[in-house]
Amino acid sequence: MRIRLLVAFWMAVFLCACGSPGPGNFEKFTANENGVRQLKAYVQDESNSMDARLEAMNSLIQAGWAMQTRAILDGCRDRDELAVKLTDSLISRLPGLLGEPKKLAPVRDAAFIGLNRISDDKRLAFQQRLAAWAFEGLGPGSSAEQIKKVVEPRILVSQITDLGKPGVDGAVLMIRNGFAVDKLANYVVGLKDAEADHKLMEAFKALHAIPDIVVKFTHIDVIGKIHSPEAVDHLLDLSLDENQDPDIRAAAFNAAAATLEKPEALKGDRSGVIKRLRLLLARPNPDDRWSAARYLIAIEGFSVVPEVMKALKDDGIYPRAYEDPIKTMVDFCRQVIFGKGASDAAWKVVKGFLKSPNKVHRALGIVCVKASGDPSRANLVARLTRSRKGLEDVLGEKITVGRLARNAREGLAMMGEVKAAQKAGSMTAAQARKKQFLILVNLLDTGDDYRKAVEQRFSKEKQP
C-alpha cells in the first residue's frame, strides 16, 4: 500500500512539473505514448498558433515518432495548410542532416507523409525540391558508384515513386545503372507521359547494352506498356538478337506485336519499325515471315504486297512453323487481307496471289477466296481445281492445289446454304457463325467427307 502511495505521489509531481504542452516544452512529451497523445491533441487544436503546432510536430518527428504524422494530419480540419507548412519546414532541414542518418530518416519520412497530404495543385513544387535534393549533383555521366553514394543515404526507392514527374530524371538514371529497375520502371511508365516514356526507353536501351546484363521478362512487360515506335524498335531488336534467351526473344516479339496489332495507335516515326519488320521478313523462319508480312501490311497498306510476295518464297520451310500453317493462312486472310472489309483493293491482292506461279501465293489466294465467305467469288478458283501440285511443303498436309481449290468452292457453297438457313429462321445468327467457321477452317476435305466432318463437329459443339 505504501509503495502505491509513493508511486501516485511521484506521478503527480511529474505531471505538475510537465504541465500542459506548449512552446519550449514539447520535447518533454515525446518520451512515451501518453505524452504523444497530448501533443497530438495540441496539434489538432486550431486555437493554438500555427508556429507552435509546427514546433510540436517537429519535436515529435525528431524524437522518432515520424509515423504519427499521418494520423495527426488526418485529424486536422486545416490539414492542407498544416501539411504544406510542415513539409516546407522538413524539406528545409534535410540538407543539414546529411551525415546523420538517425536524425535524417524521421525528418525525411515525415516529409513524404506530409507531401502525400498536400493537394495536387500545390504538390509539384515540393516534389521538385525533394527530387533536386535526392539526386543532387548527378547526371547522365554519373557512375553507379556515384549514384549509390548520393542516393542511398537520402531517399528510399519507395519514396522516389512519390516524386511524380520531377522524379523521372533520377529514376531513369538509376534504371540505366541497374538499380531497382522493376519498381522504378513501373513508376515511370505509370505516369503515362510521352516524355517520361522516352526517357525510360533511353534508360532501358543503355541498361540492355551493358555487357553480360540479363534482360528480364519484367523489363519486356514494362516496355510493352509503352506504345511508341521507339519501344517497338527495341522489342524487335531484342527479338532479333540471337544472343538473347529464346524465351526472352519470343516475349519481346509478342510484346511488340501487341502494339503492332493497333498500328493507328503507333504515333511518330515508324521507319525504324518498318526496317526491323523487313529484317524479320527476310529470315528463313516461317513464323517470322508471316508475322512480318502481317504487320508490314497493317502499317503500310497493300502497297507492300509485292515485297511480301517476294519474301513468301516457295522454299518448303512453312511446315516447320510453330503455329499451324493452315491456321496462319486462314488468320492472314481474315485479319490482314479482309481485315478492313472485302474492298476492291483487297480482291486485287487476292487475284494477284491466284495468278502467281508460286505455290505459297496460290494456296494463300485460294484460302482467301474461301475466307471471304462470298459464294459469288467461287469461280475465281475454278481453273485451279485440276492442279496436281502438292502443298505438303506449304501446309504440312498431303493435299494438292486442286483439292484445296475444290474445298474452297464447296465450302463457299455450304456457306451460302448456311446463310439461307439463317434467313429462313431455321438457324440462329450464333449457330450460323459457328457453322461457317467450321466450314472455313476445314481445308482438307471435299465431297461427302467434307459435309460429314462439318456436321459432326457442329452437332458435337451444339451439345451442352
C-alpha positions in Angstrom: 0.0 0.0 0.0 2.8 2.3 0.9 4.6 1.7 -2.4 1.4 2.5 -4.3 1.0 5.8 -2.5 4.6 6.7 -3.3 4.1 5.9 -7.0 1.0 8.1 -7.1 2.8 10.9 -5.3 5.7 11.0 -7.7 3.4 10.7 -10.7 1.5 13.7 -9.5 4.8 15.6 -9.0 5.9 14.6 -12.6 2.6 15.8 -14.1 2.8 19.1 -12.3 6.3 19.6 -13.4 5.4 18.9 -17.1 2.2 20.8 -17.1 0.5 21.2 -20.4 2.2 21.1 -23.8 3.3 24.5 -25.0 6.1 26.3 -26.9 9.5 25.4 -25.4 8.5 22.2 -23.6 7.2 19.9 -26.3 10.2 17.6 -26.1 9.2 16.6 -22.5 6.1 15.0 -24.0 7.9 12.8 -26.6 9.2 10.2 -24.1 6.1 8.0 -24.1 2.8 7.3 -25.8 0.8 9.3 -23.2 2.9 12.4 -24.0 2.5 11.8 -27.7 -1.3 11.7 -27.3 -1.2 15.1 -25.6 0.9 16.5 -28.4 -1.4 15.0 -31.0 -4.3 16.8 -29.3 -2.3 20.0 -29.1 -1.5 20.0 -32.8 -5.1 19.2 -33.8 -6.4 22.1 -31.7 -6.7 25.0 -34.1 -6.8 27.5 -31.3 -3.1 27.0 -30.8 -0.9 29.1 -33.1 0.4 27.5 -36.3 4.0 28.1 -35.3 3.5 26.3 -32.0 1.8 23.4 -33.7 4.7 23.1 -36.2 7.1 23.2 -33.3 5.2 20.4 -31.6 5.2 18.3 -34.8 8.9 18.8 -35.3 9.6 17.7 -31.7 7.6 14.5 -32.3 9.3 13.8 -35.5 12.8 14.4 -34.3 12.1 12.1 -31.3 11.3 9.2 -33.6 7.5 9.5 -33.9 7.5 10.3 -37.6 4.9 7.6 -38.4 2.4 9.5 -36.2 2.5 12.3 -38.8 -0.2 10.7 -41.0 -2.7 10.2 -38.2 -2.1 13.7 -36.7 -2.5 15.5 -40.0 -5.6 13.5 -41.0 -7.2 14.7 -37.7 -6.7 18.4 -38.5 -9.5 20.3 -40.2 -6.8 22.6 -41.7 -4.8 19.6 -42.9 -3.8 21.1 -46.2 -2.4 24.3 -44.7 -0.6 22.4 -41.9 0.8 19.8 -44.3 2.2 22.5 -46.7 3.9 24.4 -43.8 5.2 21.2 -42.1 6.5 19.7 -45.4 8.2 23.0 -46.2 10.0 23.1 -42.9 11.0 19.5 -43.0 12.4 19.7 -46.5 14.4 22.8 -45.5 16.0 20.8 -42.7 17.1 17.8 -44.9 20.4 19.2 -46.3 21.7 20.0 -42.8 21.1 16.4 -41.7 23.3 14.6 -44.3 25.8 12.5 -42.4 23.4 12.0 -39.5 21.2 9.1 -40.8 19.4 8.6 -37.5 18.3 12.2 -37.5 17.7 12.4 -41.2 15.4 9.3 -41.6 12.5 10.5 -39.4 12.5 14.0 -41.0 12.6 12.6 -44.5 9.9 10.1 -43.8 7.6 12.7 -42.3 8.3 15.0 -45.2 7.0 12.3 -47.6 3.9 11.7 -45.4 3.3 15.4 -45.5 3.8 15.5 -49.3 1.1 13.0 -49.8 -1.3 15.0 -47.7 -0.8 18.1 -49.9 -3.4 18.8 -52.6 -2.4 18.1 -56.1 -2.3 21.7 -57.2 0.4 22.5 -54.6 2.4 19.3 -54.5 4.6 19.8 -57.6 6.8 22.4 -56.1 7.6 20.2 -53.1 8.2 17.2 -55.4 10.7 19.3 -57.3 12.6 20.3 -54.2 12.8 16.7 -52.9 13.9 15.4 -56.3 16.6 18.1 -56.5 17.9 17.2 -53.1 17.7 13.4 -53.5 19.7 13.4 -56.8 21.8 16.4 -56.2 24.9 16.6 -58.4 24.0 13.5 -60.5 23.7 13.5 -64.3 23.8 11.1 -67.3 27.5 10.7 -66.9 27.3 9.6 -63.2 28.7 6.2 -62.4 26.8 3.5 -60.5 29.1 4.1 -57.5 28.4 7.9 -57.6 24.6 7.3 -57.8 24.7 4.9 -54.9 26.8 7.3 -52.8 24.4 10.2 -53.3 21.0 8.5 -53.3 21.3 5.7 -50.8 21.7 7.9 -47.7 19.0 10.3 -48.8 15.9 8.6 -50.1 14.2 5.2 -50.2 13.2 3.6 -53.5 9.6 3.5 -52.4 9.7 7.3 -51.8 11.1 8.0 -55.3 7.8 6.8 -56.7 6.1 9.6 -54.8 8.0 12.3 -56.7 5.8 12.3 -59.7 7.3 13.7 -62.9 10.1 15.6 -61.1 11.5 12.2 -60.0 11.7 10.8 -63.6 15.3 12.0 -64.4 16.6 10.5 -61.2 14.7 7.3 -61.6 15.8 6.6 -65.2 19.4 7.4 -64.1 19.1 4.6 -61.6 17.5 2.3 -64.1 20.2 2.7 -66.7 22.7 1.6 -64.0 20.6 -1.3 -62.8 19.2 0.0 -59.5 15.6 -1.1 -58.5 14.8 -1.5 -62.2 11.3 -3.1 -61.9 10.0 -0.8 -59.2 11.2 2.4 -60.8 10.3 1.4 -64.4 6.7 0.7 -63.4 6.6 4.1 -61.6 7.8 5.9 -64.7 5.5 4.1 -67.1 2.6 4.6 -64.8 2.9 8.4 -65.2 1.5 7.9 -68.8 3.7 10.8 -70.1 5.3 10.7 -73.5 8.5 12.5 -72.4 8.8 10.2 -69.4 8.3 7.1 -71.7 11.1 8.4 -74.0 13.5 8.8 -71.1 12.6 5.4 -69.8 13.3 3.8 -73.2 16.7 5.5 -73.3 17.4 4.1 -69.9 16.4 0.6 -70.9 18.5 0.7 -74.1 21.5 1.8 -72.1 20.9 -0.9 -69.5 20.5 -3.6 -72.0 23.7 -2.5 -73.8 25.7 -3.3 -70.7 27.9 -6.4 -71.3 26.5 -9.6 -69.6 23.3 -7.8 -68.5 20.4 -10.2 -68.2 17.2 -8.9 -69.9 14.3 -9.9 -67.7 10.7 -10.7 -68.6 9.7 -7.9 -66.3 11.6 -5.5 -68.5 9.7 -6.7 -71.5 6.4 -6.3 -69.7 7.1 -2.7 -68.9 8.4 -1.8 -72.3 5.3 -3.4 -73.8 3.2 -0.8 -72.0 4.9 2.0 -74.0 3.1 2.1 -77.3 5.6 4.1 -79.2 7.8 3.3 -82.3 10.8 3.6 -80.1 9.5 0.9 -77.7 8.6 -1.4 -80.6 12.0 -0.8 -82.2 13.8 -2.0 -79.0 11.4 -5.0 -78.6 12.1 -6.1 -82.2 15.8 -5.6 -81.7 15.6 -8.0 -78.7 13.6 -10.5 -80.7 16.2 -10.4 -83.4 19.2 -10.7 -81.1 20.4 -14.3 -81.2 22.4 -13.8 -78.0 19.2 -13.4 -76.0 17.4 -16.3 -74.4 14.9 -17.8 -76.9 12.0 -17.2 -74.4 13.0 -13.6 -74.0 13.2 -13.2 -77.8 9.7 -14.6 -78.1 8.3 -12.5 -75.3 9.8 -9.4 -76.8 8.2 -10.1 -80.2 4.9 -10.8 -78.6 5.0 -7.5 -76.7 5.9 -5.7 -79.9 3.1 -7.5 -81.7 0.5 -6.3 -79.1 1.3 -2.7 -80.2 1.5 -3.6 -83.9 -2.0 -5.1 -83.8 -3.2 -1.5 -83.5 -0.9 0.4 -85.8 -3.2 3.5 -85.7 -2.0 4.0 -82.1 1.6 3.9 -83.2 2.3 7.6 -83.4 5.6 9.1 -84.6 8.4 8.0 -86.9 7.7 4.4 -87.9 10.7 4.0 -90.2 12.7 2.0 -87.6 9.8 -0.4 -87.1 9.5 -0.9 -90.9 13.2 -1.5 -91.2 13.1 -4.2 -88.5 10.0 -5.9 -89.9 11.8 -6.2 -93.2 14.7 -7.9 -91.4 12.1 -10.4 -89.9 10.5 -10.8 -93.3 13.8 -11.9 -94.9 14.6 -14.5 -92.2 14.4 -18.2 -93.1 11.8 -18.7 -90.4 8.1 -19.2 -91.4 6.7 -17.6 -88.2 8.9 -14.5 -88.7 7.9 -14.3 -92.3 4.1 -14.4 -91.7 4.3 -12.1 -88.7 6.4 -9.5 -90.5 4.1 -9.7 -93.6 1.1 -9.2 -91.4 2.4 -6.1 -89.7 4.0 -4.6 -92.7 0.6 -4.6 -94.5 -1.1 -3.4 -91.3 1.2 -0.4 -91.2 1.9 0.4 -94.8 -1.2 -1.0 -96.5 -1.4 -3.1 -99.7 1.4 -1.1 -101.3 3.9 -3.5 -99.7 2.2 -6.7 -101.0 4.7 -7.1 -103.9 7.5 -7.0 -101.3 5.6 -9.5 -99.1 5.0 -11.9 -102.0 8.7 -11.9 -102.9 9.5 -12.8 -99.3 7.0 -15.6 -99.2 9.2 -17.9 -101.1 8.3 -21.4 -102.2 11.2 -22.9 -100.3 9.5 -25.6 -98.2 10.1 -24.1 -94.7 6.4 -23.5 -93.8 5.6 -26.8 -92.1 8.4 -26.0 -89.6 6.4 -23.2 -88.2 5.4 -23.1 -84.5 1.9 -22.2 -85.5 -0.2 -24.5 -87.7 0.3 -23.3 -91.3 -3.4 -23.7 -92.0 -4.4 -21.5 -89.1 -1.8 -19.0 -90.2 -3.2 -18.7 -93.7 -6.8 -18.5 -92.5 -6.0 -15.8 -90.0 -3.9 -13.9 -92.6 -6.8 -13.8 -95.0 -9.4 -12.9 -92.4 -7.5 -10.3 -90.4 -5.0 -8.9 -92.8 -6.4 -9.1 -96.4 -10.0 -8.7 -95.4 -9.4 -7.1 -92.1 -11.0 -3.8 -93.2 -13.6 -5.4 -95.5 -13.7 -7.1 -98.9 -12.7 -4.0 -100.8 -11.7 -3.8 -104.4 -8.1 -3.3 -103.3 -8.3 -6.5 -101.2 -9.7 -8.5 -104.1 -7.0 -7.2 -106.3 -4.4 -8.6 -103.9 -6.2 -12.0 -103.8 -6.3 -12.2 -107.6 -2.6 -11.4 -107.6 -2.0 -14.4 -105.3 -4.0 -16.7 -107.6 -2.2 -15.7 -110.7 1.3 -16.3 -109.2 3.1 -19.5 -110.2 4.4 -19.6 -106.6 2.5 -22.4 -104.7 2.5 -20.4 -101.4 0.8 -17.5 -103.1 -1.7 -19.7 -104.9 -2.6 -21.6 -101.7 -3.0 -18.2 -99.9 -5.2 -16.9 -102.7 -7.5 -19.9 -102.6 -7.8 -19.7 -98.8 -8.6 -16.0 -99.0 -11.3 -16.6 -101.6 -12.9 -19.1 -99.2 -12.3 -16.8 -96.2 -14.3 -14.1 -97.9 -17.5 -16.1 -97.3 -18.8 -14.9 -100.7 -20.2 -17.7 -102.8 -20.2 -15.4 -105.9 -16.4 -15.5 -105.8 -16.1 -19.3 -106.1 -15.3 -19.1 -109.9 -12.0 -17.3 -109.1 -10.5 -20.7 -108.1 -12.3 -22.8 -110.8 -9.2 -23.0 -113.1 -7.1 -24.4 -110.2 -9.3 -27.3 -109.3 -7.4 -29.8 -111.5 -3.9 -28.8 -110.4 -1.9 -31.7 -109.0 0.8 -29.6 -107.4 1.4 -30.8 -103.9 1.1 -28.4 -100.9 2.7 -30.6 -98.3 5.7 -28.3 -98.1 3.3 -25.3 -97.7 0.5 -26.6 -95.5 2.2 -29.6 -93.9 -0.6 -31.8 -95.2 -0.9 -34.2 -98.2 -3.1 -32.0 -100.3 -2.9 -30.6 -103.8 -3.6 -27.2 -105.1 -6.6 -28.7 -107.0 -8.1 -30.3 -103.9 -7.7 -27.1 -101.9 -9.5 -25.2 -104.7 -12.3 -27.8 -104.7 -12.6 -27.4 -100.9 -12.9 -23.7 -101.3 -15.6 -23.9 -103.9 -17.6 -26.5 -101.9 -17.1 -24.6 -98.7 -18.5 -21.4 -100.2 -21.5 -23.3 -101.5 -22.0 -24.6 -98.0 -21.7 -21.2 -96.5 -24.4 -20.0 -98.9 -26.6 -22.7 -97.6 -26.0 -21.6 -94.0 -26.9 -18.0 -94.9 -30.1 -19.2 -96.5 -31.0 -21.3 -93.4 -30.4 -18.3 -91.2 -32.6 -16.1 -93.4 -35.3 -18.8 -93.3 -35.2 -18.8 -89.5 -34.1 -22.4 -89.1 -30.7 -21.3 -87.7 -29.8 -18.6 -85.3 -27.1 -16.0 -86.0 -24.8 -17.6 -83.5 -25.3 -21.0 -84.9 -24.7 -19.7 -88.4 -21.4 -18.0 -87.4 -20.2 -21.2 -85.7 -21.1 -23.4 -88.7 -19.5 -21.0 -91.2 -16.3 -21.0 -89.1 -16.2 -24.8 -89.1 -16.6 -24.8 -92.8 -13.8 -22.3 -93.2 -11.2 -23.9 -91.1 -11.5 -27.4 -92.7 -9.2 -27.1 -95.7 -8.5 -30.7 -96.3 -11.8 -32.5 -97.0 -14.0 -32.5 -100.1 -17.3 -34.1 -101.2 -19.4 -36.1 -98.7 -16.4 -36.4 -96.3 -16.3 -32.6 -96.1 -20.0 -32.3 -95.3 -19.9 -35.1 -92.8 -16.9 -33.7 -91.0 -18.6 -30.3 -90.6 -21.9 -31.7 -89.5 -20.2 -33.9 -86.9 -18.3 -31.1 -85.4 -21.3 -28.8 -85.5 -23.5 -31.3 -83.8 -20.9 -32.0 -81.1 -20.4 -28.3 -80.3 -24.1 -27.7 -80.1 -24.3 -30.2 -77.2 -24.3 -28.7 -73.7 
